[in-house]
Amino acid sequence: MTQVPDWLGTLAAQAQRTRVPQALRPPVTGGREAAVLMLFGDGPLGPDVLLIQRSTRGRRHPGQPAFPGGGVDPEDAGPVEAALREAEEETGVDPAGIHVLGTMPELYLSFSDNRVTPVIAWWREPSAVHAASPDEVDSVERVPIAELVDPGNRISLRHPRGMVGPAFRVRGMLVWGFTAMVLDSVLREAGLDRPWDPAQVEDPPPEVVNVAARD
């Protein structure tokens, strides 16, 4: 029997009731179906989550830290299958060792016209991961939850388009935008977040501005 941590089981049980921010609510029609895999595991430094650093040469959100994922192809049975397929293609993770717990409501990315379904999963049998698709992914990281919730690693970032949102400085990466918003929500819903100062607002570094301009 798969032993899932209590906090993750709670998160999965209430996932479909997660409040979707106004800025991420999908339109009634339109948008391309996509999915991302939020893969949590028990790493050497405690619970962690799998993130990738997208290549600056890539066609999708170049240079950004992100969850593995991509578009739902016609041959996919749905968002879950798409998320697992994309994760395997991008990180080399073995889907056989992944226990899918459920999905969150669709989130809409207006700038790319994608309707994204986050898939929540537990890494039952961890496998080696690496940048399996060099044209799309520069690196793969298992980021400890303890580092994500550390107040010293959290800031609010003023997005190049004007909005202010959460961001994380972890493992040499600045996690911002959609991925940071989802992580912020998930950590809060799971009861793992720690008090931090969202009033500490910073302007994005040049590389983030350049990435945003390319999206």
C-alpha positions in Angstrom: 0.0 0.0 0.0 1.3 3.4 -0.9 2.2 5.5 2.1 1.3 9.1 1.3 2.1 11.9 3.9 -0.9 13.2 5.7 -0.4 16.7 4.5 -0.3 15.6 0.8 -3.4 13.4 1.3 -5.2 16.3 2.8 -4.1 18.5 -0.1 -5.3 16.0 -2.7 -8.6 15.5 -1.0 -9.5 19.2 -1.2 -7.6 19.9 -4.4 -10.7 20.3 -6.6 -12.1 22.8 -4.0 -9.0 25.0 -4.2 -9.9 28.6 -4.9 -8.7 29.8 -8.3 -7.4 33.4 -8.3 -9.4 35.7 -10.6 -6.3 36.3 -12.8 -6.1 32.5 -13.5 -9.7 31.6 -14.0 -10.3 30.1 -17.5 -12.7 31.6 -20.0 -15.9 29.7 -20.8 -14.5 28.5 -24.1 -11.2 28.5 -25.9 -7.6 27.8 -24.8 -5.3 24.9 -25.4 -5.4 22.0 -22.9 -2.2 21.5 -21.0 -1.0 19.8 -17.8 1.8 20.0 -15.3 3.0 17.4 -12.8 3.4 18.5 -9.2 5.5 15.5 -8.1 6.2 15.4 -4.4 8.7 12.9 -2.8 10.6 12.1 0.3 14.1 13.3 -0.6 17.4 13.3 1.4 16.5 16.6 3.0 12.9 15.8 3.7 9.8 16.3 1.5 10.5 17.9 -1.8 9.0 18.8 -5.2 10.4 18.3 -8.7 11.1 21.4 -10.7 12.8 22.0 -14.0 14.8 25.0 -15.3 13.6 25.5 -18.8 16.2 26.2 -21.5 16.7 29.8 -22.7 16.7 28.2 -26.2 13.3 26.6 -25.6 10.1 27.6 -27.3 8.0 27.4 -24.1 8.6 29.9 -21.3 12.4 30.1 -22.0 14.6 30.3 -19.0 11.9 29.9 -16.4 11.8 27.4 -13.5 8.6 25.3 -13.8 6.8 22.1 -13.1 7.4 19.4 -15.8 4.5 19.5 -18.3 3.1 20.7 -21.5 0.2 20.4 -23.9 -2.3 17.6 -23.9 -1.8 15.8 -27.2 -4.6 14.1 -29.1 -3.3 10.6 -28.2 -3.3 11.4 -24.5 -6.2 10.1 -22.5 -6.3 13.4 -20.6 -4.3 15.8 -18.4 -2.9 13.0 -16.1 -1.5 11.0 -19.0 -0.1 14.2 -20.6 1.6 15.3 -17.4 3.2 11.9 -16.9 4.3 11.7 -20.5 5.8 15.2 -20.5 7.6 14.7 -17.2 9.2 11.5 -18.5 10.2 13.3 -21.7 11.7 16.3 -19.9 13.3 14.7 -16.8 13.6 10.9 -17.5 11.4 10.1 -14.5 9.9 6.6 -14.5 6.1 7.0 -14.4 5.8 3.5 -13.0 7.0 4.8 -9.6 4.5 7.7 -9.5 1.3 7.5 -7.6 -1.2 10.1 -8.9 -3.5 11.5 -6.2 -5.7 13.9 -8.1 -5.9 17.1 -10.0 -6.5 20.8 -9.2 -9.0 23.0 -11.1 -7.9 24.3 -14.5 -5.8 27.5 -14.4 -5.7 29.8 -17.4 -2.5 31.4 -18.7 -3.8 34.3 -20.9 -0.4 35.1 -22.4 0.0 31.6 -23.9 -3.7 30.8 -24.1 -3.3 27.5 -22.1 -5.8 25.9 -19.8 -3.4 24.1 -17.4 -4.5 21.2 -15.1 -2.0 20.7 -12.2 -1.7 17.0 -11.4 -0.8 16.1 -7.8 1.4 13.0 -7.3 3.5 11.2 -4.8 6.9 9.8 -5.9 6.4 6.3 -4.5 9.6 4.9 -6.0 12.0 7.7 -6.9 14.1 7.3 -10.0 17.1 9.1 -11.4 16.2 12.4 -13.1 18.2 14.7 -15.5 17.6 17.2 -18.3 16.3 14.5 -20.7 15.4 17.1 -23.4 18.3 19.5 -23.6 16.5 21.7 -26.1 13.7 22.3 -23.6 15.3 21.8 -20.2 18.6 23.0 -18.7 18.4 21.3 -15.4 16.2 19.3 -13.0 16.0 19.9 -9.3 14.4 18.2 -6.3 13.6 21.3 -4.2 13.1 20.6 -0.5 9.8 22.0 0.9 11.8 23.3 3.8 13.6 25.7 1.4 10.4 26.8 -0.2 8.8 27.8 3.1 11.8 29.4 4.5 10.8 33.1 4.9 14.4 34.1 3.9 13.7 32.6 0.5 10.4 34.3 -0.2 9.7 37.7 -1.8 7.0 39.4 -3.8 8.1 40.1 -7.4 6.7 42.9 -9.5 5.9 41.1 -12.8 7.1 42.9 -16.0 3.4 43.2 -16.9 2.7 45.2 -13.7 1.1 42.6 -11.4 2.8 41.6 -8.1 3.0 38.0 -7.2 4.9 35.5 -4.9 8.4 34.3 -5.8 11.0 31.9 -4.3 14.8 32.0 -4.3 15.8 28.3 -4.2 18.7 26.2 -5.6 20.0 29.1 -7.6 16.6 29.6 -9.3 14.2 32.5 -9.0 10.8 30.8 -9.2 8.1 33.3 -10.2 4.9 33.7 -12.2 2.5 30.8 -12.7 4.7 28.2 -10.9 5.3 30.4 -7.9 1.5 31.2 -7.6 0.7 27.5 -7.7 3.4 26.6 -5.2 2.2 29.5 -2.9 -1.3 28.2 -3.0 -0.4 24.5 -2.5 1.9 25.2 0.5 -0.8 27.2 2.1 -3.6 24.7 1.5 -1.3 21.9 2.8 -0.7 23.8 6.0 3.1 23.9 5.3 3.7 27.6 4.8 5.4 29.8 7.3 4.8 33.5 8.0 6.7 35.8 5.5 6.6 39.4 4.5 4.7 39.8 1.2 5.2 43.5 1.4 8.9 43.0 0.5 8.4 43.7 -3.2 11.3 43.6 -5.6 11.7 44.4 -9.2 12.6 41.5 -11.5 16.2 41.1 -12.6 17.0 41.7 -16.3 16.9 38.0 -17.2 13.3 37.8 -16.0 12.3 40.9 -17.9 13.9 39.4 -21.0 12.1 36.1 -20.6 8.7 37.8 -20.1 9.3 39.8 -23.2 9.7 36.6 -25.2 6.6 34.9 -23.9 
